Amino acid sequence: MLAATQTALRQGDAVQNIQITKVLNANQATTNLKEFSNEIVILDFFGTWCVPCIKALPTLTKLQEKFNQQLSIILVSNETEERLKKFIAARKDLRFPVVVDSENKITSLFQPPAYPYTVVLKNQQIIAITEATEITEADIEAWLKNQTVKEEKTSEMPSEKTNYNQVMNVNIRSKNTLVKISQDFMYAAKTGENTSVFETQLKTIPYDDLQKLLVSDNEKKAFWINLYNGFVQALLKRNPESFNNRSSFFKGKQIEVAGLQLSLDDNRTCILRRSKIKWSAGYLNKLFPGKTEKQLRVSTLDYRLHFALNCGAKSCPPVAFYTPENLDQQLDIATTAYLTGEAEHDQEANLVKLSAIMGWFRNDFGGKKGMIRLLKQKAILPADAKPRIKFKPYDWTLYLNNYQQ
């Protein structure tokens, strides 16, 4: 579990000996980090579903071969032992020990905000936080000689240029029981596993638990965002043709939660957007929302949810793994990443082109003035810019599995 008050280990921090419960693909049983006694230790936090993490493995392999007596590379994953064993079995050339951190005992110490995330240790001290593909042989040689590398290898937080490959792929399980179910459901949809067991769990949740366990807006947002994204993926994988009639797809009562029959529109518009009328650009609310809707909906509409919800189309934001414990940080990262990738500023024409999403829900963003303020906050526009806004066409091409790429 990720403790909300716990401070993550950062560059320069000394790392106390870390106990290891289970390690796979190792030549000998290992119970703590000190047993990897080489001078330099690289902890690479990765996921079997994380494309950039997997692409980094050849880089790490070359480094291990080059500095075999001085370097230990350890992969750390908070996925299940069963899934990790399948991953290892499918890659006969994988030589690294893989630490099974399914209880997040190690992950919670470092709290990687995004994957890829690589920690370099020397004599039990963190000397760099970076990505595996950024580490060179020259870097290892410099660290062994206690020299500073030419380019500082520090990447503790995603920058404003962070691409979707790096946005919140860290599957930290929430302490909240209901949110954890939503995470497990979304994760199953993400990894191609059978989601039926989680859908059954969602159906049989006591309705009272929705009120008792989803109290704060962050708990509600994390739960319903994960459900929206998970159901979009699961439903369209079962029946891709249903996307041909998008109106029916989003309006149809295809979601069953705590005995309630809900649509994707109910999830997004009624609960997450606090009873907004869907096609009113965010300016109109329902006059008489039902009792259940009022009980379940958020207290305050958060415009950032539009950068977290994936509708299955190519222009949609990517799917991430949301948890109430650090939801604000996650939504800020998602907002920055999406706007950085989508906004196009033409200084000569004094024009900025934005995603159609922002046009459809413009009042959620405070109108065009609010959009300009947001773009300036994210340093996408200069502080003195006063451009016109144009909304780009939306690409409705079906595009599933939009997680990292």
C-alpha positions as CSV (number, residue, x, y, z in Angstrom):
1,M,0.0,0.0,0.0
2,L,1.2,3.5,-0.7
3,A,1.0,5.6,2.5
4,A,-0.2,9.1,1.7
5,T,2.1,10.6,4.3
6,Q,5.2,8.7,3.4
7,T,8.0,10.6,1.7
8,A,9.4,8.9,-1.3
9,L,13.1,8.2,-1.5
10,R,14.9,10.6,-3.8
11,Q,18.4,11.2,-5.2
12,G,21.0,11.6,-2.4
13,D,19.0,9.6,0.1
14,A,20.6,6.6,1.9
15,V,18.7,3.4,1.3
16,Q,18.4,1.1,4.3
17,N,18.5,-2.5,3.6
18,I,15.4,-3.5,1.7
19,Q,13.8,-6.9,2.6
20,I,12.8,-8.9,-0.5
21,T,9.9,-11.4,0.0
22,K,10.1,-13.1,-3.4
23,V,12.6,-13.0,-6.2
24,L,12.3,-14.9,-9.5
25,N,14.8,-15.8,-12.2
26,A,17.7,-15.6,-9.7
27,N,20.5,-18.1,-9.2
28,Q,20.1,-18.1,-5.5
29,A,17.5,-17.3,-2.9
30,T,17.7,-13.7,-1.9
31,T,16.0,-12.0,1.1
32,N,17.4,-8.5,1.1
33,L,19.0,-5.9,-1.2
34,K,22.5,-6.2,0.4
35,E,22.9,-9.7,-1.1
36,F,23.2,-7.9,-4.5
37,S,26.7,-6.9,-3.4
38,N,28.1,-5.3,-6.6
39,E,29.3,-1.8,-6.4
40,I,26.5,-0.3,-8.5
41,V,22.9,-1.6,-8.2
42,I,20.2,-0.6,-10.6
43,L,16.5,-1.0,-9.5
44,D,14.4,-0.9,-12.6
45,F,10.7,-0.5,-11.8
46,F,8.7,-2.0,-14.7
47,G,5.5,-3.6,-15.8
48,T,4.9,-6.5,-18.1
49,W,2.4,-4.3,-20.0
50,C,4.7,-1.3,-20.2
51,V,6.1,-1.1,-23.7
52,P,8.9,1.3,-22.9
53,C,10.0,-0.8,-20.0
54,I,10.3,-3.9,-22.2
55,K,12.1,-2.0,-24.9
56,A,14.7,-0.9,-22.3
57,L,15.7,-4.5,-21.5
58,P,18.3,-4.9,-24.3
59,T,20.0,-1.7,-23.0
60,L,20.2,-3.1,-19.5
61,T,21.4,-6.5,-20.8
62,K,24.3,-4.8,-22.6
63,L,25.3,-2.9,-19.5
64,Q,25.1,-6.0,-17.3
65,E,27.3,-7.9,-19.8
66,K,29.8,-5.1,-19.9
67,F,30.1,-4.5,-16.2
68,N,29.2,-8.0,-14.9
69,Q,31.5,-7.9,-11.8
70,Q,30.6,-4.4,-10.8
71,L,26.9,-4.0,-11.6
72,S,23.7,-5.7,-10.4
73,I,20.5,-5.0,-12.3
74,I,17.2,-5.9,-10.6
75,L,13.7,-5.6,-12.0
76,V,11.0,-4.7,-9.6
77,S,7.3,-5.3,-10.4
78,N,4.2,-5.1,-8.2
79,E,2.3,-7.5,-10.5
80,T,1.4,-11.1,-9.4
81,E,3.9,-13.9,-9.2
82,E,1.9,-15.9,-11.7
83,R,1.9,-13.1,-14.3
84,L,5.6,-12.4,-13.8
85,K,6.5,-16.2,-14.2
86,K,4.6,-16.1,-17.6
87,F,6.6,-13.0,-18.6
88,I,9.9,-14.7,-17.7
89,A,9.0,-18.0,-19.4
90,A,8.3,-16.1,-22.7
91,R,11.7,-14.5,-22.6
92,K,14.4,-17.0,-22.5
93,D,17.1,-14.3,-22.9
94,L,16.0,-12.5,-19.7
95,R,18.9,-12.8,-17.3
96,F,17.8,-10.3,-14.5
97,P,16.4,-11.3,-11.2
98,V,12.7,-10.1,-10.9
99,V,11.5,-9.0,-7.5
100,V,7.8,-9.8,-6.9
101,D,6.5,-6.7,-5.0
102,S,2.8,-7.4,-5.2
103,E,2.3,-5.9,-1.8
104,N,4.1,-2.7,-2.8
105,K,6.6,-2.9,0.0
106,I,9.5,-1.7,-2.2
107,T,7.4,0.4,-4.7
108,S,6.0,2.4,-1.8
109,L,9.4,3.4,-0.6
110,F,10.3,5.0,-4.0
111,Q,6.8,5.9,-5.1
112,P,7.6,6.1,-8.9
113,P,5.1,8.6,-10.3
114,A,5.4,7.0,-13.8
115,Y,7.0,4.2,-15.6
116,P,9.8,3.8,-16.9
117,Y,11.5,4.6,-13.5
118,T,15.0,3.5,-12.8
119,V,17.0,4.1,-9.5
120,V,20.8,3.8,-9.4
121,L,22.4,3.0,-6.1
122,K,26.0,3.0,-5.0
123,N,27.0,1.9,-1.6
124,Q,23.3,2.0,-0.5
125,Q,22.9,5.6,-1.6
126,I,20.7,6.9,-4.5
127,I,23.0,8.5,-7.0
128,A,20.6,8.9,-9.9
129,I,16.9,8.5,-10.8
130,T,16.4,8.2,-14.5
131,E,15.1,5.8,-17.3
132,A,17.0,2.7,-18.2
133,T,17.4,3.7,-21.9
134,E,19.2,6.9,-20.8
135,I,22.0,5.1,-19.0
136,T,25.2,4.6,-21.0
137,E,28.4,2.8,-20.5
138,A,30.1,6.1,-19.9
139,D,27.7,6.8,-17.1
140,I,28.5,3.5,-15.4
141,E,32.2,4.2,-15.7
142,A,31.8,7.7,-14.3
143,W,29.8,6.4,-11.3
144,L,32.4,3.7,-10.6
145,K,35.1,6.4,-10.5
146,N,32.9,8.7,-8.3
147,Q,32.8,11.2,-11.2
148,T,29.8,13.3,-12.2
149,V,28.1,12.2,-15.4
150,K,28.1,14.7,-18.3
151,E,24.3,15.0,-18.2
152,E,22.7,14.8,-14.8
153,K,20.5,11.7,-14.7
154,T,17.6,12.9,-12.6
155,S,14.0,12.3,-13.6
156,E,12.1,12.3,-10.3
157,M,8.8,13.6,-11.8
158,P,7.4,13.6,-15.3
159,S,8.2,16.9,-17.0
160,E,5.8,19.0,-19.0
161,K,7.1,17.3,-22.1
162,T,6.2,13.8,-20.7
163,N,4.6,11.7,-23.4
164,Y,1.9,9.1,-23.0
165,N,4.4,6.3,-22.6
166,Q,5.2,7.7,-19.2
167,V,1.9,8.8,-17.8
168,M,0.8,7.1,-14.6
169,N,1.4,3.5,-15.4
170,V,2.3,2.6,-11.9
171,N,-0.4,0.2,-10.6
172,I,-0.4,1.1,-6.9
173,R,-3.3,-0.6,-5.3
174,S,-5.6,1.7,-3.3
175,K,-6.4,1.2,0.4
176,N,-10.1,1.8,-0.5
177,T,-11.8,-1.6,-1.1
178,L,-14.1,-0.4,-3.8
179,V,-11.5,1.5,-5.6
180,K,-9.2,-1.5,-5.5
181,I,-12.0,-3.6,-7.3
182,S,-12.2,-0.9,-10.0
183,Q,-8.4,-0.9,-10.4
184,D,-8.3,-4.7,-10.7
185,F,-11.1,-4.6,-13.2
186,M,-9.4,-1.9,-15.3
187,Y,-6.1,-3.8,-15.0
188,A,-7.7,-7.0,-16.2
189,A,-9.1,-5.2,-19.2
190,K,-5.8,-3.6,-19.8
191,T,-3.8,-6.8,-19.8
192,G,-6.3,-8.8,-21.8
193,E,-7.4,-11.0,-18.9
194,N,-11.0,-12.2,-18.4
195,T,-12.9,-9.4,-16.7
196,S,-16.0,-11.4,-15.8
197,V,-15.0,-12.1,-12.2
198,F,-14.5,-8.4,-11.5
199,E,-17.8,-7.5,-13.3
200,T,-19.5,-10.0,-11.0
201,Q,-17.9,-8.3,-8.0
202,L,-19.1,-5.0,-9.2
203,K,-22.7,-6.3,-9.7
204,T,-22.8,-7.7,-6.2
205,I,-21.4,-4.7,-4.3
206,P,-24.0,-3.7,-1.6
207,Y,-25.5,-0.3,-2.7
208,D,-24.9,1.1,0.8
209,D,-21.1,0.5,0.3
210,L,-21.1,3.0,-2.6
211,Q,-22.0,5.7,-0.1
212,K,-20.0,4.4,2.9
213,L,-16.8,3.7,1.0
214,L,-16.9,6.4,-1.7
215,V,-17.1,9.5,0.5
216,S,-14.5,12.0,-0.8
217,D,-14.5,13.3,-4.4
218,N,-11.1,11.7,-5.0
219,E,-12.5,8.3,-4.0
220,K,-15.5,8.8,-6.3
221,K,-13.4,10.0,-9.2
222,A,-10.9,7.3,-9.0
223,F,-13.6,4.6,-8.8
224,W,-15.8,5.9,-11.6
225,I,-12.9,6.8,-13.9
226,N,-11.4,3.3,-13.6
227,L,-14.8,1.8,-14.3
228,Y,-15.5,4.0,-17.3
229,N,-12.1,3.1,-18.9
230,G,-12.3,-0.5,-18.0
231,F,-15.8,-1.0,-19.4
232,V,-15.0,0.8,-22.6
233,Q,-12.1,-1.5,-23.2
234,A,-14.0,-4.7,-22.2
235,L,-17.2,-3.9,-24.1
236,L,-15.4,-3.0,-27.3
237,K,-13.0,-5.9,-27.2
238,R,-16.1,-8.2,-27.0
239,N,-18.0,-6.4,-29.7
240,P,-16.0,-3.9,-31.7
241,E,-18.9,-3.4,-34.2
242,S,-20.9,-1.7,-31.4
243,F,-18.7,1.4,-31.9
244,N,-20.3,1.9,-35.3
245,N,-23.4,3.2,-33.5
246,R,-21.7,5.4,-30.9
247,S,-24.9,7.0,-29.6
248,S,-26.3,3.6,-28.6
249,F,-22.9,2.4,-27.3
250,F,-22.6,5.3,-24.8
251,K,-26.3,5.5,-24.0
252,G,-26.9,1.8,-23.5
253,K,-27.3,0.4,-20.0
254,Q,-24.3,-1.9,-20.3
255,I,-22.8,-1.3,-16.8
256,E,-24.1,-3.0,-13.7
257,V,-22.8,-1.7,-10.4
258,A,-24.4,-2.5,-7.0
259,G,-27.6,-3.6,-8.7
260,L,-27.8,-0.4,-10.8
261,Q,-28.1,-0.5,-14.5
262,L,-25.9,2.4,-15.9
263,S,-24.7,3.6,-19.2
264,L,-21.3,5.1,-19.9
265,D,-23.0,8.5,-20.3
266,D,-24.5,8.0,-16.8
267,N,-21.0,7.4,-15.5
268,R,-19.4,10.4,-17.2
269,T,-22.2,13.0,-17.3
270,C,-24.3,12.2,-14.3
271,I,-21.8,11.1,-11.7
272,L,-18.4,12.5,-12.7
273,R,-19.8,15.8,-14.3
274,R,-22.3,16.3,-11.5
275,S,-25.6,16.0,-13.4
276,K,-24.6,18.0,-16.5
277,I,-26.7,17.7,-19.6
278,K,-24.4,16.0,-22.1
279,W,-24.7,18.2,-25.2
280,S,-24.9,21.6,-23.6
281,A,-21.2,22.4,-23.7
282,G,-21.2,22.2,-19.9
283,Y,-23.6,25.2,-19.5
284,L,-26.7,23.3,-18.4
285,N,-27.4,21.1,-15.4
286,K,-30.3,18.6,-15.0
287,L,-33.2,20.3,-13.3
288,F,-34.4,17.2,-11.4
289,P,-31.6,14.6,-11.0
290,G,-32.8,11.4,-9.3
291,K,-32.0,10.6,-5.7
292,T,-29.5,7.9,-6.6
293,E,-27.7,10.2,-8.9
294,K,-27.4,12.9,-6.2
295,Q,-26.1,10.3,-3.7
296,L,-23.4,9.0,-6.1
297,R,-22.2,12.1,-7.9
298,V,-19.1,14.2,-7.1
299,S,-19.5,17.4,-5.1
300,T,-17.4,19.5,-7.5
301,L,-16.9,19.1,-11.2
302,D,-13.2,18.6,-12.1
303,Y,-12.3,19.6,-15.7
304,R,-9.3,17.3,-15.5
305,L,-11.4,14.2,-15.8
306,H,-11.8,14.9,-19.5
307,F,-8.1,14.1,-19.9
308,A,-8.5,10.8,-18.0
309,L,-11.6,9.3,-19.6
310,N,-10.9,7.1,-22.7
311,C,-13.9,6.6,-25.0
312,G,-12.2,4.1,-27.3
313,A,-11.4,6.5,-30.2
314,K,-8.0,7.4,-31.5
315,S,-8.3,11.0,-30.3
316,C,-9.1,10.0,-26.7
317,P,-6.6,10.4,-23.8
318,P,-4.7,7.2,-22.9
319,V,-5.9,4.9,-20.2
320,A,-4.1,5.2,-16.8
321,F,-4.5,3.5,-13.4
322,Y,-6.1,5.9,-11.0
323,T,-6.0,5.9,-7.2
324,P,-7.5,8.4,-4.7
325,E,-4.3,8.5,-2.6
326,N,-2.5,10.5,-5.3
327,L,-5.3,11.4,-7.7
328,D,-4.6,15.2,-7.9
329,Q,-1.0,14.5,-9.0
330,Q,-2.2,11.9,-11.5
331,L,-4.8,14.2,-13.0
332,D,-2.3,17.1,-13.3
333,I,0.1,14.8,-15.1
334,A,-2.6,13.6,-17.5
335,T,-3.8,17.1,-18.2
336,T,-0.2,18.4,-18.9
337,A,0.6,15.4,-21.1
338,Y,-2.6,15.6,-23.2
339,L,-2.5,19.3,-23.7
340,T,1.2,19.2,-24.6
341,G,0.5,16.6,-27.2
342,E,-2.7,18.1,-28.6
343,A,-2.4,21.9,-28.4
344,E,-1.0,23.6,-31.5
345,H,0.0,27.2,-31.1
346,D,0.6,29.2,-34.3
347,Q,2.1,32.5,-33.2
348,E,2.1,34.0,-36.7
349,A,-1.6,33.4,-37.1
350,N,-2.3,34.2,-33.4
351,L,-4.2,30.9,-33.2
352,V,-4.2,27.9,-30.9
353,K,-5.8,24.6,-32.0
354,L,-7.3,22.5,-29.2
355,S,-8.9,19.1,-28.9
356,A,-12.6,18.9,-29.8
357,I,-13.1,17.6,-26.3
358,M,-12.6,21.0,-24.9
359,G,-15.1,22.5,-27.3
360,W,-17.7,19.9,-26.4
361,F,-17.4,20.6,-22.7
362,R,-16.2,24.2,-22.9
363,N,-17.8,25.5,-19.8
364,D,-16.2,22.7,-17.7
365,F,-13.0,24.6,-18.5
366,G,-14.4,28.0,-17.8
367,G,-15.0,28.8,-21.4
368,K,-12.4,30.0,-23.8
369,K,-10.9,32.4,-21.3
370,G,-10.4,29.5,-18.9
371,M,-8.8,27.4,-21.6
372,I,-6.3,30.2,-22.3
373,R,-5.5,30.5,-18.6
374,L,-4.9,26.7,-18.4
375,L,-2.6,26.7,-21.4
376,K,-0.6,29.6,-19.8
377,Q,-0.4,27.7,-16.5
378,K,1.0,24.7,-18.4
379,A,3.5,26.9,-20.2
380,I,2.0,25.9,-23.6
381,L,1.2,29.6,-24.3
382,P,3.4,32.6,-23.4
383,A,2.0,34.7,-20.5
384,D,1.1,37.6,-22.9
385,A,-0.5,35.6,-25.6
386,K,-4.1,36.4,-26.7
387,P,-4.7,33.9,-29.5
388,R,-8.0,32.8,-31.1
389,I,-9.1,29.3,-30.4
390,K,-10.0,26.7,-33.0
391,F,-11.1,23.2,-32.1
392,K,-9.6,20.3,-34.1
393,P,-11.7,17.5,-35.8
394,Y,-12.0,14.5,-33.6
395,D,-10.7,11.2,-34.9
396,W,-13.3,8.6,-34.0
397,T,-11.3,5.6,-35.4
398,L,-11.6,2.7,-33.0
399,Y,-8.3,2.6,-31.1
400,L,-8.2,0.1,-28.1
401,N,-5.3,-0.7,-25.8
402,N,-4.2,3.0,-25.7
403,Y,-2.1,2.6,-22.6
404,Q,1.5,3.5,-23.3
405,Q,1.8,4.0,-27.1
